[in-house]
Amino acid sequence: MAQDIPESAKGEARRQLDLLRRGAVQIYTEEELLGKLARAVHLKRPLRIKLGMDPTAPDIHLGHTVVMGKMRQFQDLGHKAVLIIGDYTARIGDPTGANHTRPVLSDDEIRANARTYFEQAGKVLDTRPEKLELRYNSEWLAKLTFADVLRLAARMTVARMLERDTFEKRHRAGDPIGVHEFLYPLMQAHDSVVVEADVELGGTDQTFNCLAGRELMRDAGLEPQIVLTMPLLVGLDGTEKMSKSKSNYVAVADPPNEMFGKLMSMPDALMENYWTLLVDVPLEEVRETLRTAHPREAKERLARAIVGRYYGDEAARAAAEEFRRVYAKKQRPSEIPRVELSPEDLFRSLLSRALEDPESPKPRVGLAALLVYTKCASSNSDAMRKISQGAVGLDGKIITDPKYKVSLTESTIINVGKREWREIVYKPG
């Protein structure tokens, strides 16, 4: 830190750094961050904390909130969050962790997903204008000429790109890599130049992209951003990172009872990780809870804390009571989400592909398609797997035929295990 900064500002910077270290995997570099924090305190100039999110799916899950929670921590310490909705980078799709080229999303899909991202981000971030700057990177990326793109591409070598583990693995395996995928880290890095980020946050899988931002900022004559990486949240299966495609996720928008039930299904070994990354509780208290409480009690406390974060303590208490009633006493939930269907819904949705006897008062539709439509499954293959495993019930009867057709009536109850319940109400017109 510069010598002309008062000791009081340096002391406050050290206090903030101690708080910001919690849960972080790596800070590139701590010394630089300490200097930026001290100057920010001394000059009363908040740091600009960047987080980019591509709207490639409609929902934010708890895995996303690990990094968002760190951004909120910066906000609470007096700094400015700069949330970039990657409506332009989403056209490529981040190649991080992908073993194949990602499909291109339509503009309509991107716009719809972007709307829900900002709405759900408000469950974690302070969205007041003085605390949050919201940007869409199409604002600057869409204006780049081909010459601009060539100049951007000249900043990085192919050899440097192939150092990235995702590309390196695919290259060794002989899997195709699109040239446009090489542009993604440069586009993300260019975002940092445009918004003049002081700090960029990301998961450990974003390290390469974030460090590229440091290089481009340095080339542009700007002070390089600090990169702070957070761990990837392991999904409910206890093995892979939380992901909608893996059906091991808890969505921020999940209703309280559903969120609570999903969390209670996690392996005991995940509890310390979830406590540390998702709940603002002192680490000493977390360790004491895990050491002294029965695993079920510790897990219930954790589930109540997470549900309470998004819906309040009363909703968390009610969700805990409902969980005990349904799971311990093996009863049907007191409230089951209703999904109303009309003939128009059948013809204008994915259900049309699995529809039989459309003119009948009781048309038949594939159970697997119905699970996807009602968000009880993430995909048709996921739905068929759940049915084959005997996890799906229809009006109290277990169905194991993946090709089973449901005759729609005035009221049909479907469930996946004990967590997911839906009442399908069909109105012929």
C-alpha positions in Angstrom: 0.0 0.0 0.0 1.1 3.6 -0.7 2.9 5.2 2.2 0.7 8.4 2.0 -2.5 6.5 3.0 -3.4 7.0 6.7 -3.0 4.0 9.0 -6.8 4.2 9.8 -7.6 3.5 6.1 -5.0 0.7 6.0 -6.6 -0.8 9.1 -10.1 -0.7 7.6 -8.7 -2.2 4.3 -7.3 -5.1 6.3 -10.6 -5.6 8.1 -12.4 -5.8 4.8 -9.9 -8.1 3.3 -10.3 -10.5 6.2 -14.0 -10.6 5.6 -13.7 -11.0 1.8 -11.3 -14.0 2.2 -14.0 -16.2 3.6 -14.9 -18.9 1.1 -12.6 -17.5 -1.6 -10.3 -20.0 -3.4 -7.8 -17.5 -4.8 -7.3 -13.7 -5.0 -5.0 -12.5 -7.8 -3.5 -10.8 -5.9 -4.2 -10.1 -2.2 -1.6 -7.4 -2.0 -3.1 -5.5 -5.0 -6.6 -5.9 -3.5 -5.4 -4.6 -0.2 -4.0 -1.5 -1.9 -7.2 -0.9 -3.9 -9.3 -1.2 -0.7 -7.1 1.2 1.2 -7.3 3.8 -1.6 -11.0 3.3 -1.8 -11.4 3.9 2.0 -9.0 6.9 2.0 -10.6 8.6 -1.1 -14.1 7.5 -0.3 -14.4 6.0 -3.8 -16.1 2.7 -3.9 -14.5 -0.1 -5.9 -16.3 -1.3 -9.0 -17.0 -5.1 -8.5 -17.8 -6.9 -11.8 -19.8 -10.1 -12.2 -20.9 -11.3 -15.6 -23.8 -13.8 -16.0 -24.9 -15.2 -19.4 -28.6 -15.8 -19.5 -28.3 -19.3 -21.0 -31.1 -20.8 -18.8 -34.2 -19.3 -17.2 -33.4 -19.8 -13.6 -30.6 -18.9 -11.2 -29.7 -21.7 -8.8 -27.8 -21.7 -5.4 -24.6 -22.4 -7.3 -24.8 -19.0 -8.9 -25.4 -17.3 -5.5 -22.0 -18.4 -4.2 -20.4 -15.7 -6.3 -23.4 -13.3 -6.0 -23.1 -13.6 -2.2 -19.5 -12.4 -2.4 -20.6 -9.5 -4.5 -23.3 -8.6 -1.9 -20.5 -8.7 0.7 -18.6 -6.1 -1.3 -21.8 -4.0 -1.5 -22.3 -4.2 2.2 -18.7 -3.0 2.7 -19.6 0.1 0.6 -18.6 -0.9 -2.9 -20.5 -0.7 -6.2 -21.6 -3.9 -7.9 -21.5 -3.9 -11.7 -23.7 -6.8 -12.9 -23.3 -7.6 -16.6 -26.0 -9.6 -18.2 -24.2 -11.3 -21.1 -26.9 -11.1 -23.6 -24.3 -10.9 -26.4 -21.8 -13.5 -25.1 -24.8 -15.8 -24.6 -24.9 -16.1 -28.4 -21.7 -18.1 -28.2 -22.1 -19.7 -24.8 -19.2 -20.0 -22.4 -17.1 -23.1 -23.4 -16.1 -23.5 -19.7 -16.6 -27.1 -18.7 -18.2 -28.1 -22.0 -16.9 -31.1 -23.9 -18.6 -29.9 -27.1 -19.6 -26.7 -28.9 -22.7 -25.3 -27.2 -25.9 -24.8 -29.2 -26.7 -21.2 -30.1 -29.7 -19.7 -28.3 -32.3 -17.6 -30.1 -32.6 -13.9 -29.4 -36.1 -14.5 -27.8 -34.7 -17.1 -25.5 -31.8 -14.8 -24.4 -34.2 -11.9 -23.7 -36.6 -14.0 -21.7 -33.8 -15.5 -19.6 -32.2 -12.1 -19.1 -35.5 -10.8 -17.5 -35.6 -13.6 -15.0 -31.9 -13.3 -14.2 -32.3 -9.7 -13.0 -35.5 -10.4 -11.1 -33.9 -13.4 -9.3 -30.6 -11.6 -8.7 -32.5 -9.2 -6.5 -33.0 -12.0 -4.0 -29.3 -11.7 -3.3 -28.0 -8.3 -4.4 -28.8 -4.9 -3.2 -30.5 -3.5 -6.3 -30.7 0.2 -5.3 -29.1 2.3 -8.1 -26.4 3.6 -5.8 -25.4 0.0 -5.0 -25.9 -1.7 -8.4 -25.1 -0.8 -12.0 -26.8 -3.1 -14.4 -25.3 -3.4 -17.9 -26.0 -5.6 -21.0 -22.8 -6.4 -22.9 -24.6 -6.1 -26.3 -24.4 -2.4 -25.5 -20.7 -2.4 -26.7 -20.1 -5.9 -28.2 -22.8 -5.4 -30.8 -21.0 -2.3 -32.0 -17.6 -3.8 -32.7 -16.6 -3.9 -36.4 -14.8 -6.8 -37.9 -11.6 -4.8 -37.7 -12.3 -4.4 -33.9 -12.7 -8.1 -33.5 -9.4 -8.8 -35.4 -7.6 -6.3 -33.1 -9.1 -8.0 -30.1 -8.2 -11.5 -31.3 -4.6 -10.3 -31.9 -4.2 -9.9 -28.1 -4.2 -13.7 -27.5 -2.3 -16.5 -29.1 -3.7 -20.0 -29.9 -1.0 -21.5 -27.7 -2.3 -19.4 -24.8 -5.9 -20.4 -25.5 -5.0 -24.1 -25.5 -3.6 -23.7 -22.0 -7.2 -23.5 -20.8 -8.1 -26.9 -19.5 -11.4 -27.1 -21.4 -9.8 -26.4 -24.7 -6.7 -28.5 -23.9 -8.8 -31.6 -23.1 -11.0 -31.3 -26.2 -7.9 -30.7 -28.4 -6.2 -33.9 -27.0 -9.4 -35.9 -27.4 -9.8 -34.8 -31.0 -13.1 -33.1 -30.3 -13.9 -30.0 -32.5 -13.4 -26.5 -31.1 -15.1 -23.7 -33.0 -13.0 -20.6 -33.7 -15.8 -18.5 -32.3 -15.3 -20.2 -28.9 -11.8 -18.7 -28.7 -13.4 -15.3 -28.8 -15.5 -15.9 -25.7 -12.7 -15.2 -23.1 -11.7 -12.1 -25.1 -15.3 -10.8 -25.1 -15.6 -11.3 -21.4 -12.2 -9.6 -20.9 -13.3 -6.7 -23.1 -16.3 -6.2 -20.8 -13.8 -5.5 -18.0 -12.1 -2.9 -20.1 -15.4 -1.1 -20.9 -16.8 -1.0 -17.4 -13.3 -0.3 -15.9 -13.6 -3.0 -13.2 -11.6 -2.9 -10.1 -12.4 -6.5 -9.1 -13.9 -9.3 -11.1 -15.7 -12.2 -9.4 -16.1 -15.7 -10.7 -16.1 -19.4 -10.0 -12.9 -21.3 -10.2 -14.0 -22.4 -13.7 -13.8 -18.7 -14.7 -10.2 -18.2 -13.7 -8.8 -18.2 -17.3 -11.5 -15.7 -18.5 -11.0 -13.4 -15.6 -7.2 -13.3 -15.9 -7.6 -12.5 -19.6 -9.4 -9.4 -18.4 -6.3 -8.4 -16.4 -4.2 -8.7 -19.5 -6.6 -6.7 -21.7 -6.9 -3.9 -19.1 -3.2 -3.7 -18.8 -2.9 -3.4 -22.7 -5.5 -0.7 -22.6 -3.5 1.4 -20.1 -5.9 0.7 -17.2 -5.0 -0.6 -13.8 -5.6 -4.4 -14.0 -8.6 -5.8 -12.2 -8.2 -8.0 -9.2 -9.6 -11.5 -9.7 -11.3 -13.2 -6.8 -12.5 -16.8 -7.5 -15.1 -18.8 -5.5 -15.5 -22.6 -5.3 -18.1 -24.4 -7.4 -21.0 -25.5 -5.3 -21.4 -29.3 -5.4 -24.9 -30.4 -6.4 -27.4 -32.4 -4.4 -26.0 -35.6 -5.8 -22.7 -35.0 -3.9 -20.5 -35.5 -6.9 -20.8 -33.0 -9.7 -21.2 -29.2 -9.6 -24.7 -27.9 -9.2 -26.3 -27.7 -12.7 -29.8 -27.7 -14.1 -28.6 -30.2 -16.8 -27.6 -32.6 -14.0 -30.9 -32.2 -12.1 -28.9 -31.7 -8.9 -29.8 -28.1 -8.3 -31.9 -25.9 -6.0 -33.3 -22.9 -7.9 -33.6 -19.5 -6.2 -37.2 -19.3 -7.4 -38.1 -22.7 -6.0 -41.1 -22.4 -3.6 -40.1 -22.6 0.1 -41.4 -26.2 0.7 -39.7 -27.5 -2.5 -36.4 -25.7 -1.6 -36.5 -27.1 1.9 -37.2 -30.6 0.7 -34.4 -30.6 -1.8 -31.9 -29.3 0.7 -32.8 -32.1 3.2 -31.9 -34.6 0.5 -28.3 -33.6 0.3 -25.5 -35.9 1.6 -24.3 -35.1 5.1 -20.8 -34.5 3.7 -22.0 -31.4 1.8 -23.3 -29.5 4.9 -20.1 -27.7 5.9 -19.6 -26.6 2.3 -23.2 -25.3 2.0 -23.0 -23.6 5.5 -19.8 -21.8 4.5 -20.8 -20.7 1.0 -24.6 -20.0 1.3 -25.2 -18.8 4.8 -23.8 -15.8 6.7 -23.0 -17.5 9.9 -19.6 -17.4 11.7 -17.4 -20.3 10.9 -16.9 -21.2 14.6 -20.7 -21.5 15.0 -20.9 -23.7 11.9 -18.3 -26.1 13.1 -19.9 -26.2 16.6 -23.2 -27.1 15.0 -21.7 -29.9 12.9 -19.7 -31.2 15.8 -22.5 -31.3 18.4 -25.8 -31.6 16.5 -27.3 -34.8 15.0 -26.8 -34.7 11.2 -30.6 -34.5 10.6 -30.9 -31.6 13.0 -27.9 -29.8 11.5 -29.3 -30.2 8.1 -32.7 -28.9 9.1 -31.0 -25.8 10.6 -29.1 -25.3 7.4 -32.3 -25.7 5.2 -34.2 -23.3 7.4 -31.3 -20.7 7.2 -31.2 -21.0 3.4 -35.0 -20.8 2.9 -35.1 -18.0 5.4 -32.6 -16.0 3.4 -35.0 -16.0 0.4 -38.4 -16.1 1.9 -38.1 -15.1 5.6 -38.0 -16.9 8.9 -41.8 -17.6 9.0 -41.8 -19.3 5.6 -38.7 -21.4 6.6 -40.5 -22.5 9.8 -43.6 -23.5 7.9 -41.5 -25.4 5.3 -39.8 -27.3 8.1 -43.1 -28.3 9.6 -44.5 -29.3 6.2 -41.4 -31.4 5.6 -41.8 -33.3 8.9 -45.5 -33.9 8.1 -44.9 -35.2 4.6 -41.7 -37.2 5.2 -42.0 -38.4 8.8 -45.8 -39.1 8.7 -45.8 -40.0 5.0 -48.7 -37.8 4.1 -49.5 -35.8 1.0 -48.5 -32.1 1.1 -51.1 -29.8 2.4 -50.6 -27.5 -0.7 -49.8 -28.9 -4.1 -48.9 -26.5 -7.0 -51.7 -26.4 -9.6 -50.9 -26.5 -13.3 -53.9 -25.6 -15.5 -54.0 -27.0 -19.0 -56.3 -26.0 -21.9 -56.5 -27.5 -25.4 -54.5 -24.5 -26.6 -51.8 -25.3 -24.1 -51.5 -28.8 -25.4 -51.1 -27.7 -29.0 -48.8 -24.7 -28.4 -46.2 -26.3 -26.1 -43.8 -29.2 -26.1 -46.8 -31.4 -25.0 -48.0 -31.4 -28.6 -45.2 -33.8 -29.6 -46.5 -36.4 -27.1 -50.3 -35.9 -27.6 -52.8 -38.6 -28.5 -56.6 -38.3 -29.0 -56.5 -34.5 -29.1 -60.3 -34.3 -29.9 -61.2 -36.5 -26.9 -62.6 -34.9 -23.7 -59.8 -36.8 -22.0 -56.8 -36.5 -24.4 -53.7 -38.6 -23.7 -50.2 -37.1 -23.3 -46.9 -38.6 -22.5 -46.0 -38.7 -18.8 -42.4 -37.8 -19.5 -43.4 -34.7 -21.5 -45.8 -33.8 -18.7 -43.0 -34.0 -16.1 -40.8 -31.6 -18.2 -43.7 -29.2 -18.8 -44.5 -29.0 -15.1 -40.8 -28.6 -14.2 -40.6 -31.9 -12.3 -37.8 -32.9 -14.7 -35.2 -30.9 -16.5 -35.4 -32.8 -19.8 -37.2 -35.6 -21.5 -34.3 -38.0 -20.8 -34.3 -37.0 -17.1 -38.0 -37.6 -16.9 -37.8 -41.0 -18.5 -34.9 -42.0 -16.2 -37.0 -41.0 -13.1 -40.0 -42.9 -14.4 -37.8 -46.0 -15.0 -36.4 -45.8 -11.5 -39.9 -45.9 -10.0 -39.7 -42.4 -8.7 -42.9 -41.1 -10.4 -46.4 -41.5 -9.0 -49.7 -40.9 -10.8 -52.7 -40.5 -8.5 -50.9 -42.6 -5.9 -49.8 -45.3 -8.3 -46.2 -45.8 -9.2 -45.5 -45.7 -13.0 -42.4 -47.4 -14.4 -43.1 -47.3 -18.1 -41.2 -44.3 -19.7 -43.7 -44.3 -22.6 -46.8 -44.2 -20.4 -49.6 -41.9 -21.6 -51.7 -40.0 -19.1 -55.4 -39.5 -19.7 -56.0 -35.9 -18.7 -59.0 -35.4 -16.4 -60.4 -32.6 -14.3 -57.7 -33.3 -11.7 -54.6 -35.5 -11.9 -51.9 -35.7 -9.2 -48.4 -36.5 -10.2 -45.3 -36.7 -7.9 -41.6 -37.4 -8.3 -40.5 -38.9 -5.0 -41.7 -37.0 -2.0 -40.5 -33.6 -3.0 -42.1 -32.7 -6.3 -45.9 -32.7 -6.4 -48.2 -31.2 -9.1 -52.0 -31.1 -9.6 -52.8 -31.1 -13.3 -56.1 -29.5 -14.0 -57.4 -30.0 -17.5 -60.1 -27.7 -18.8 -61.5 -28.8 -22.2 -63.1 -25.5 -22.8 
